[in-house]
Amino acid sequence: MSRPCRKVNTVTDGAPIGPRGVKLLNRVRHAGGTYPLECNRDRDSAGRAIAGGFLRRDARDDTLVHITGKGLAYLDHLARAV
């Protein structure tokens, strides 16, 4: 008898981006919406935030990210939940 496969939730399915991702979103927002990814911790967190639609990469510069409307709404939602 086989066991049913359990679906793993990913960021694109609405899974949370974690505390590092939230901190990155806050840094991007406080930087005016555009932020340079300067260290590895930012790059690691950016991948999850980009996959979730919270950030997008700059078309001309791979090291820059921009916060999206979805990212701003997510931060507002978190602020209200506290």
Contacts in CASP RR format, 6 or more apart in sequence:
PFRMAT RR
TARGET T0000
AUTHOR 0000-0000-0000
METHOD contacts of the structure
MODEL  1
MSRPCRKVNTVTDGAPIGPRGVKLLNRVRHAGGTYPLECNRDRDSAGRAI
AGGFLRRDARDDTLVHITGKGLAYLDHLARAV
9 15 0 8 1.000
10 51 0 8 1.000
11 17 0 8 1.000
11 48 0 8 1.000
11 49 0 8 1.000
11 51 0 8 1.000
11 52 0 8 1.000
12 51 0 8 1.000
12 52 0 8 1.000
14 52 0 8 1.000
17 25 0 8 1.000
17 45 0 8 1.000
17 48 0 8 1.000
17 49 0 8 1.000
17 52 0 8 1.000
17 54 0 8 1.000
18 48 0 8 1.000
20 41 0 8 1.000
20 44 0 8 1.000
20 45 0 8 1.000
21 45 0 8 1.000
21 48 0 8 1.000
21 49 0 8 1.000
22 75 0 8 1.000
22 78 0 8 1.000
23 45 0 8 1.000
24 35 0 8 1.000
24 42 0 8 1.000
24 45 0 8 1.000
24 46 0 8 1.000
24 49 0 8 1.000
24 55 0 8 1.000
25 49 0 8 1.000
25 54 0 8 1.000
25 55 0 8 1.000
25 67 0 8 1.000
25 71 0 8 1.000
25 74 0 8 1.000
25 75 0 8 1.000
26 75 0 8 1.000
27 35 0 8 1.000
27 42 0 8 1.000
28 34 0 8 1.000
28 35 0 8 1.000
28 55 0 8 1.000
28 65 0 8 1.000
28 66 0 8 1.000
28 67 0 8 1.000
29 67 0 8 1.000
29 72 0 8 1.000
29 75 0 8 1.000
33 66 0 8 1.000
33 67 0 8 1.000
34 58 0 8 1.000
34 64 0 8 1.000
34 65 0 8 1.000
34 66 0 8 1.000
35 42 0 8 1.000
35 64 0 8 1.000
35 65 0 8 1.000
35 66 0 8 1.000
35 67 0 8 1.000
36 63 0 8 1.000
36 64 0 8 1.000
37 43 0 8 1.000
37 46 0 8 1.000
37 63 0 8 1.000
37 64 0 8 1.000
37 65 0 8 1.000
38 63 0 8 1.000
46 55 0 8 1.000
46 65 0 8 1.000
47 55 0 8 1.000
49 55 0 8 1.000
49 65 0 8 1.000
49 71 0 8 1.000
50 56 0 8 1.000
50 57 0 8 1.000
50 65 0 8 1.000
52 70 0 8 1.000
53 68 0 8 1.000
53 70 0 8 1.000
53 71 0 8 1.000
54 67 0 8 1.000
54 68 0 8 1.000
54 70 0 8 1.000
54 71 0 8 1.000
54 74 0 8 1.000
55 65 0 8 1.000
55 66 0 8 1.000
55 67 0 8 1.000
55 68 0 8 1.000
55 71 0 8 1.000
56 65 0 8 1.000
56 66 0 8 1.000
56 68 0 8 1.000
57 64 0 8 1.000
57 65 0 8 1.000
57 66 0 8 1.000
58 64 0 8 1.000
58 65 0 8 1.000
58 66 0 8 1.000
END
